[in-house]
């Protein structure tokens, strides 16, 4: 298997870089690029040092973040919700996402991001003292924007929001 081979530490960063380039030039490949990124996030070969393995995982997370900026945010958030990352990687991912997510919001984006944020693992990671105050402030601002968008009496988002959506944003 490739993960156990001697070539893995050398080729893995290049493969992730190639996947990034492919996603930028071939939009229809983005779901496959997401799968590749998630595969790299799940593997941690024992012969790699912790720093090297963590560096590869962070590179894979940056690829997921790039996919979010390329219109794949809903799909990425859903995948991250079910992926089961460790707390440090989840904090790294969420800190980056909080830097890039800005209004206006679609209802599927609000649903998928709120689902991720309300997952037990994400709540624990973000309540940790390792998640800095500026990140918590950005999170509070984002949630306030979500509440405002859902509760407005005008506009497409408020008119499409269900009671479940409102409860999810309020939680």
C-alpha positions in Angstrom: 0.0 0.0 0.0 1.2 3.5 -0.8 0.8 4.8 2.7 3.3 2.2 4.0 5.8 2.7 1.2 9.1 4.6 1.5 7.9 7.0 -1.2 4.9 8.3 0.8 6.7 11.1 2.7 8.3 12.3 -0.5 5.3 12.0 -2.9 2.4 12.9 -0.6 3.0 16.7 -0.5 3.4 16.7 -4.3 0.2 14.8 -4.8 -1.7 17.2 -2.6 -0.2 20.1 -4.6 -1.2 18.5 -7.8 -4.7 17.9 -6.5 -4.9 21.7 -5.6 -3.8 22.7 -9.1 -6.3 20.3 -10.7 -9.2 21.6 -8.6 -8.4 25.2 -9.7 -8.4 24.3 -13.4 -11.0 21.5 -13.6 -14.1 22.4 -11.5 -15.7 19.0 -12.1 -12.8 17.3 -10.4 -13.4 19.0 -7.0 -15.5 16.2 -5.4 -12.6 13.8 -6.2 -10.1 16.2 -4.9 -12.1 16.4 -1.7 -12.0 12.6 -1.4 -8.2 12.6 -1.9 -7.8 15.2 0.8 -9.9 13.2 3.2 -7.9 10.1 2.5 -4.7 11.9 3.4 -6.3 13.2 6.6 -7.2 9.7 7.7 -3.7 8.2 7.2 -0.9 8.5 9.7 1.9 6.2 8.8 3.8 5.1 12.0 7.3 5.6 10.4 6.6 9.3 9.8 7.5 11.8 12.5 4.6 13.6 14.2 5.7 16.9 12.7 5.8 15.5 9.1 2.4 13.7 9.5 0.9 16.8 11.0 2.3 18.9 8.2 0.7 16.6 5.6 -2.6 16.8 7.4 -2.5 20.5 7.5 -1.7 20.6 3.8 -4.8 18.4 3.2 -6.9 20.7 5.4 -5.7 23.7 3.4 -6.8 21.9 0.3 -10.3 21.5 1.8 -10.3 25.2 2.7 -9.4 26.0 -0.9 -12.3 23.9 -2.0 -14.6 25.9 0.2 -13.5 29.1 -1.6 -14.2 27.4 -4.9 -17.9 26.8 -4.2 -17.6 23.4 -2.5 -18.2 24.6 1.1 -21.5 22.8 1.7 -19.9 19.5 0.5 -16.7 20.1 2.5 -18.6 21.0 5.8 -20.7 17.9 5.5 -17.6 15.7 4.9 -15.7 17.3 7.9 -18.7 16.8 10.1 -18.6 13.1 9.6 -14.8 12.7 9.2 -13.8 12.6 12.9 -10.7 14.8 12.9 -8.8 15.3 16.1 -9.4 18.6 18.0 -6.2 20.3 16.9 -6.9 19.8 13.2 -10.5 20.8 13.7 -9.4 24.0 15.4 -7.0 24.7 12.5 -9.7 24.1 10.0 -12.3 26.2 11.8 -9.9 29.1 12.4 -9.3 29.3 8.7 -12.9 29.0 7.8 -13.9 31.8 10.2 -11.4 34.0 8.3 -13.0 33.4 4.9 -16.8 33.0 5.5 -18.6 36.3 5.0 -22.2 37.3 4.2 -24.3 36.8 2.2 -25.2 33.2 3.1 -27.2 30.5 1.3 -29.4 28.3 3.4 -27.5 25.1 2.5 -24.3 26.8 3.7 -25.9 27.9 7.0 -27.3 24.4 7.5 -24.0 22.6 6.8 -21.8 24.9 8.8 -24.2 25.0 11.7 -24.4 21.2 11.6 -20.6 21.1 11.8 -20.4 23.7 14.5 -23.0 21.9 16.6 -21.3 18.5 16.4 -20.0 17.3 19.7 -16.4 17.1 18.5 -16.4 20.7 17.1 -18.1 22.1 20.2 -15.3 20.6 22.3 -12.5 21.8 20.0 -13.9 25.3 19.9 -14.6 25.6 23.6 -11.0 24.6 24.3 -8.5 27.1 25.7 -6.4 26.4 22.6 -8.9 28.2 20.4 -7.9 31.8 20.8 -10.1 34.8 21.7 -10.0 36.3 18.3 -11.3 33.0 16.8 -14.1 32.9 19.4 -15.0 36.5 18.5 -15.1 35.7 14.8 -17.3 32.7 15.6 -19.7 34.8 17.7 -19.9 37.3 14.8 -20.6 34.6 12.3 -23.3 33.1 14.4 -24.8 36.5 14.9 -24.8 37.0 11.1 -26.5 33.6 10.7 -29.2 34.5 13.3 -29.8 37.8 11.5 -30.0 36.3 8.1 -32.4 33.6 9.3 -34.6 35.8 11.4 -35.1 38.7 8.9 -38.6 39.0 7.7 -37.5 39.8 4.2 -35.2 38.2 1.7 -34.8 34.7 0.3 -33.0 33.1 3.2 -35.5 34.1 5.8 -38.4 33.0 3.7 -36.9 29.6 3.0 -35.8 28.9 6.6 -37.7 26.3 8.4 -38.3 26.1 12.2 -35.6 23.5 12.3 -33.1 25.9 10.6 -34.0 28.6 13.1 -33.4 26.1 16.0 -30.1 25.0 14.5 -28.8 28.5 14.3 -30.1 29.4 17.7 -28.3 26.4 19.3 
